[in-house]
Every structure is written in structure tokens, then in C-alpha cells.
């Protein structure tokens, strides 16, 4: 049996959690009185085998695998600190005070953004979102599920007696000397309450614009917009497309002693020393528009607004830009040029959009194929959308496989793709004239679209056709 094959639950129970973690071994099979164990590829396997045979009182065969693979299997089948010994909950698992901490630690190690704890008619499960995809990790018993939800509610200062209405809260979790802010959302469903934990990483130290996925030309265009002393720079894209990360990387670049930078956010996902960050609180009247009014009396140089949601916020952002400030924000549209239509639809006059918008950006996050298991396949034009004309010939495509390194999803990691439009005098004139169909002009200016940049990743074998397929409809 290869080390990436499923391990029977009855074999996993032949070792306790403590034994597995102490000796860094995971059962492989038990046949004919011989217990085969996966172990790290170390030099002194003979001594380890002899000690295990004494402890377990049976013949042992060791199967060496890479150390990283042992860590993955231990985290999968013997989650540290839960008292459980397999991926299936057993009462003590959910009741344990350490289960939630262990679950958060595992999600952090896998760079997960969300933990979903949900209940159905016959089972309760825990899923985590890795690289934008949901992966099931644990099953819990129906009896233990309410206790786990109540523990989360207590930590988030929510009402444990209220089970009919949705609730939102926050948990401040300490792990390895660092603080993790967790947004908690509880939703009543048919068979109980579903809880989602959003993990917010407060450390912005490793966020750099040059590492996010900009092409050289797009990065130059973007930086030119950032360097301008005033105007509005807007980043568009759906939820979860990495807009906030791009904004924080921009703020980090702008963060100088000579600048006064103010932000209004919901939530504050990263903390940046030297920047005055404000948490939005709609319940007390502190919204984006209200914060912007106050910001203009705080002598700012740069203002960051988490999102332009309504005409009031849009008008305040326009006013800030007109009075000599650089305003950074996000907006929900499908393309970079679509931000213009969105602002006008909100009620902002076209001449104000033309005079204040300096750069508009669209971005998406694309999953990258796992380098350990991606496969070659023949490519033909019939696989593209019917209206799409390939930018260049592709004879061999790469498709996802599935292995332990990527949790059998075929993908590992994500990369952002961008479309950056610097709004110059010519484009400003088009906005004033109400001309929204300027694709030909953008092509003349050498602006690469989202689909072109996504196709380049596909052509280079970094991602799959199915991953970029939705973007190909934009052309």
C-alpha cells in the first residue's frame, strides 16, 4: 500500500495518540501479526524498531517516508492535544478544552482562511478552506457538537442560550507568542447551528507588492498611480480575491514618517505600525462615510477605505480626492473598467469620476497546480469557451492530479492575476463623454486584461484550464 492510500480506522487505533507523536510513527497495516508503521527516514531505525516491538509487544516493520509526510499524517489522524486517536470524533474529542486550540493551530499551519463547523441530520463535521477550496478534516458525534459550539460562543462573548438568531463575535487567540484575531459567525440551520471561524493574520511583515503576482508592466502602472499625490485608486474583485492584501501591501510601501495615513476597515485584518487604523462599528454610527468626514479634519495624506458600498461613501471619497488626498479603496465589480460604471450607477457625476479616478485595478486569485502531482494532457481549441480565441497556441496542458502534499485537491498555493488601468487624460475624456466601451483604446495602450494574464499562467503550466475558465468569458 503506498503511503498516500487511506489508512483503516481499526489500524489507527493500534497506537495511542501519545505513542504516535512520541515515536513519530503512523500505522500502515496489520497483517499476520506484523504491524507496519510509517516512520521518518532516519538513520537509527533499528533502535526505533526494537523499542517499538517491546512497547507494543508485537513484531514491527518500519516503512520510511519523508519527515514532512509523517507530520502531515500525524496532523491528519492524531490531532495533537485533542485526546482523539483518529479523524473520527469520539466524545472526548469535542469536549476537550484543547480541541479548538488544536484545530486553530492546524488551520494556521495549513494556511487556511476559514474553519467551518457544521451539523446535519446524521453527522457533524469540520471543514477548513485551503487555497479557496473546502477540505473535510474531522467528524464529530452529534452528542459532542453542542458543547463545542457553546465553547466558541463563550470565547466570542455570544449568548449561548440564543439558538434561533444569527450571532457575530470575535475571539482573540494566543498561539506561539502571536495573537490571532478570529471572526465568529453563528447561523441557525435545520439541524443546529453552523459556525464559521475566519482567521485574520495580523502580521503584515511578509506582504510585498512585488511578490503578489503583478507583471512588470502592471506593477509599473500600479506604482505610478500610488506615487501620485492625490486621486482615487480602486481595486475591484469578488469576495476572497485578495483585494485587502493588495491594499495592505500598498500601505506598507507608503508608510513613511513624513505621511499621515488613516484607514477605516471592517475588519482590521492586519496591524501596521505607524498607520492609524480604525475599526468600523455600524452599531454606534461609525460607518465608512462618517469616518471619512472625521478623517478630513485629521490632516491626512493618505486615506484607505475598506470598501465603497454606497453613494455617501463614494461622494466622501471623491471629496477627499478633490481636496488633495490619495484615497485607496475596494469596490465590487467584474472588471477594472467596470469600476467607472459602478461609481456612476451609485450617483457620482461622470465629470467627478473623470477628475478624481487615477488608477483602477481588477484582480482574482488562481489556484496553482501541485508540482508533485500535476499531469500532462493533450490540449485542443475545443476545450475553450466557444467565443474565446486563444492568445497563443498551447499543445500540452497540465491538469490536477491528487496527492498528500495537496490533500488530494491537485492544487497547492494561489497566485493573484491583475488588470491595471492607469486613467490618463485620454481615458478621463472618455469617462466625461460617458463612453464605457473603450476596449480597443485599452488594447492600443497595451493594457493586459485579466484573461490574458490568467492565460499566461495556464500557458506556463502553473495552473489548469478549469481554473482560468471563468475569466475567459471576459474576452
N, C-alpha and C positions, 0 to 999 in steps of 0.2 A: 504494500500500500504506500503510495507516495505521501510525503508529509503534508501535502495540501488537501488530502482526502478527508472527509468527515470522520470524526472520532466517535465511536459509540458511547453513549452515556454510561453504560454499565462498566466500560473500561476506565472512564474518567474517575469513577468512584473507587477504584482500587488504590488511589492515592488521596491523602488528605490535602487540603489547600496548603497547610504549613509545610508538608513534605515536598510538594511540588515546587514551591517558591524557594525553600531552603536549598534543595539539591539542583534547582533549575532544570527540572525534567518534566515531561508530559507523556502520559501513556499513549502508546501507538496501537498495541493489540495484545491480547492474552490468549494464546493457543497452546494446547498441550502442556499446560503447566509452566510455560515460559512467558514472562512479561517483557514485552518490547517497549522501551522507553526512548522518546526523543530526548537528546541532550545537546548542549553546546559542543561545538567542535574544538575540544580542549585536549591537551597532551596527556593528562593523568586520568584517562577514562578507566584504566584498570582499577585504580584505587576506588574511584567512584562506584564502579560496578560491584566490587567486593562489599563495600559499605552498604549499598542498597540491598544486596542479597541478604545481608544479616538483618537489616531493619525490617524488610518485607517478608523474610522467611520464604523466599521462592527464587527460582532461577531468573536472572535478569539479563537481557540483551540490550545494549545501548546502540542507538542509531544517531550518529552525529548530524546536526543541521547547523546552519549559520546562527550565531548568537541572537541576531535581530529576530529571527524566526521563532526562537524559543520565547523571547519576550512577548511577541505577538500572540503566541498560543497560550501563554500563561495569562495574559490580559483577557483573552477570549474566554477561557474555560475555568480560570481560577482567579476571578477579580479580587485583587488584594483588599483585605480589610472588611469583607462582607460576611465572612463566615460561611459562604456558599462554596460548593465544590464543582459546580458545572454552570453552564449557561442557563439552566432552568432554575428558577427561584424555588425555595423550599421553606417558606415561613420565616425562618430566622434571617433570611436574606433581606427582606424588605423591612423587618422590624429593627434590624441592626442600625445603630446610630452612624456607623461608618459607611453604610451602603451609598448614601447620597454623596458623601465626600469622595468615595472611590469612583463613583460614576462621573462626577465632575472632573476628577483627575484624569480619568480615561479619555473623556471627551476633549480635554485640553491637549493631551498627548497626541491625539489623532487630528488635532487642529479642526475640531468640529465647531460649528457655529450655533447649533441648537440641539437640545435634548427633548424628545417627545415621550411623555409618559401617558399611556392611553389604555382604556379598558373597553372590552367588547363583551358579548354575551357569554363566551366560553373561555376567554383568555385575557390577560393583561400583558402588555409588552412595553419595552423601552427601545426606542429607535433614536439614532443620532444622525445628524446631517453632516456628511463628509463630502467636500468638494461639490456642494449643492445637491447631493443625492442622499436619500434616506436609506439607512442601513439598520436592519434589526439586530440588536445586541443581546437583549435579555428577555426572558419570560418570567412573569411574577404570578403568584397564586392570587385568586380573587379575594381570599381572606386577608392577605397582606397589603393589598393595594391601597385601601383607605388610610391605613396607618402611614404609608409613605407620603400620600397627598397631604395629610394633616401636618406631617413634619415640615413639608415645604411651605405650607401656609403659615405655620408658626414663625419660621425663619423670615418669611416675607411680610410679616405683620398683617396677615389677612384674617378674615373671620372664618374660623374652622366650622362654625355652625351653619354658615350660608352655603348651601349647595344648589340653589336654584338660579342664581345670577352669576354672570362672569365677574371675575376679580383680577386686578392687576397689582403687582407689587415688585419689590426689588430685594435682592439678597446681596450682602457684601461678604464674599467668601475669601478666606485667607488660605493660601496654599504655597508651600515652598518659599515663604518670605515675601510673596507678592499678593496683591489684592485683586480679586476678580469681581467685577460688578455683573450681576445676573438679573435680567428682567424676567419676571414670572407672570405668566398669563394662565388663568384657570378658566376653563369653559365647560359648563354643564352639558353632557351629552346623554344619549338614550340610556346607557348602562353605567353612568357615573361621570366623574369629572376628568377631562383631559387637561393635562398640564404641559406647557411648553416653557422651557428654560432657555433664554437667549444669552449666550456667553459673550460678554463685552470685554475685549482685551484692552486694558488701559495703557499698555506700553506702545508708544509710537516711535520708539528708538530706531526700529529697523525699516520704517516706511521711507522709501526714496522714490521720487518721480522716475528716475532713470531705470528703476527695476520693476515698474508696474506693467510695461508692455507697449509703451509708445514706440512707434517707428521714429527714426531720426528726424524726418520731416515734420511729423505730427508733434514731436516733442519741441522742436524749434518754434513751431507756430503757437503751441500752448504757452511756452515760456515767454514769448513776445507779448501775449495777452496778459500774463501775470505781471510782467515788468511795467505795464502801463500804469500811470498814477491814478487813473480813475476809470469808471465804467463798470459794466456788469459782466462777469464771467459765469456762464451757466453750464452745468453738467447734467445731462439727461440720461435716462435709462430706467428700466423697471426695478422693482424692489430686489435687492440682493445682487445688483450688478457691479458693486464696488465703487459707487459714486462717492460715498463718505470717505473711503480710504484715499481716493484721489485728492479730495479736498484737504484732508489732514496732511498728506504729503506736500501739498501746495503751501499750507500754513507753516509747516516746518521750514520750508525754503524761505518764506517771507519773514519768519520770526527773528527780528533783529532788535537790538536795544533802541534803535532810532525810530521804531514803529510802534504805534499803539494799535493792537489788534483785539477786536471784540468778537465773540461768537455767541449765537443763540441756537441751541441744539435740543433735539428730542430723540434719543437721549444723548448725553455726553459720552461718546464711545471711547475716546482716547483723551488723556490729560497731557497737555503740553505746557511745560514750564515757560513762563513769560507771556502767555496769552490769557486774556481774561475771558473765561468760558462761563456761560450762563445756561442753566437747565430750564427748559420750557416747563411752565406749570399753568396749564389752561384753567385748572380748577380755581385759581386765585386771580385770573385775568392776565397772567403773564404769557401772552402768545407772541408769535413772531413779529407781528406789526407793532404791538405795544413795546416790545424790547427795542425794535428799530428806532422808535421815536426817542427813547431814552438814550440810545447809542449816539444819536446825532448831537446830543448835548455833552457827550463824554470825550470830545476832541479825538475821534478815531482816525486812523489812516487806512486800515483795512477792516472790513466787516464781513463776517461769514454768517449766513442764514441757512439753517439746516435744510429748509425746503420752502419754495414759493408755492403755497397752496391756494391762495385766493387773491382777489384783486387788491385788497387792502395791503397785503404784504408786498405784492408786486409794485404797487404805487409807492410804498415807502422805500423799496429797494431802488426804484427809479430816482426818487428824490435824493437818496443818499449818493447815487452815482452822479447826478447833476451837480451836486454841491462839492464835488472834488474827491470822492472816496472810491476806493476799489471795493466792489461788492462781489463776494463769491457765494454761489448757492447751487441748489439742485432743483430739478423740475422733472415731472413725469411726462415724457414724450417718447416717440419711437425713433426719432432721428435728430441729428444736430440741428438741421434747419427747421424742424418741427417746433422748436422752442419759440421761434418767431410767431408762428400761427397760434401757439398756446397763449402767449402773452397778449396778443391782440384779441383772442377769444375771451380772455379774462376781462377785457375792457381797457387795456392800456393803448392809448393812441399810437398808430404806426410811427408818427414822427418822433415820439419819445423813445420808442424801441430803437429806432434807427440811430438816434443821437447818443444812446447810453450803452447798447449791447456791443461789447468789444470782442468777445470770443464765445463761441458756442460749441459744446462737445457732446458727443454721444458715446456711450461705452457699454460693453457687455463682458461677462466673464465666460470663458470657454474652458471646458474640462480638457486636460491633456491626456493623451493615451499613456497607459502604464508602460514604461520602457521594458519591463520584464516579460510582458505577455502580449504585446501588440502583434498583429499578424498582417501579412501581406495579402492583398486580393486584387483581382483584375478590375480596372476602372473602365466604365464606358459612359458616354454622354447621356444615356437613357436614365441614369440614376439621379441626375439633377432635376430640379423643378422644370416644368415644360417651358416656361418663359425665360429661363436663365441661360445665358450664353457664357460659357467658361472664359475666364480671363486669360488662361493659358492651358496647354494640354497637360493632362495628368493620366499616365498609363497605369501606374500602380498606386493603389490607395492602401492605407493602413486601417485596420478595423480592431475594435476592442476584443481582448481575449478574456482573461479572468484568472487571477492567481492570489495567493495570500497577501502579497505586497499591496494590492489594491482592493482587498476584501471582495474579490471576485466581481468587481464592477467593470473592470477593464480600463479604468481611468485613475490617474494619480496626480493631484495638483490642478490648479487652474491658472489661466493667464488672461489678462484683460486685453481686449481689442478696442480701438478708438476710432472715432471720426472727428477731426478737429477742423472747425471753420473759423478762421480769423475774419472778423467783419471789418472790411476796409471801406473806403468811400464809395466804391462802385456797388458793393452789396448794400450799404446803407441807403443808397439811392433806390435800389430795387425794393427795399422794405418800405420806404416812404411812398413809393408808387403802388404798393400793395401787390407786387409780383412775387408769388410764392413758388413759381415753377422756374427755378434757376439751376437745374441740374447741369445743363450744358455749360453755363458760366462757371460752375464749380469744377467741371471737368477741365475747362480751359486753364483754370488756375492751379491744376494739379492736385486738387483735394481728393484724397483716397477715402472711399466710403467704408462703412462697417463691413459690408460683404466682401470688398476687395481685401481688406486686412485679414478678415477671417479666412478667406480662400487661401491666402498666402500661408497661414498656419497649416491648413489642410495639405497644400501642395508640398510643404516641407516634411510632411509625415508626423507632425506634432499632435494633430487632433484628427477626428474622424468626420466623414461626410454628414453623418446623422447629427453631430454636434453643431455644425455650421449651417445645416439645412434651413432652419428658420430665418437666418439672416439673408439667405439667397433670394428670398421673396422681395427684399427691399429693392432689388435691381430689376 
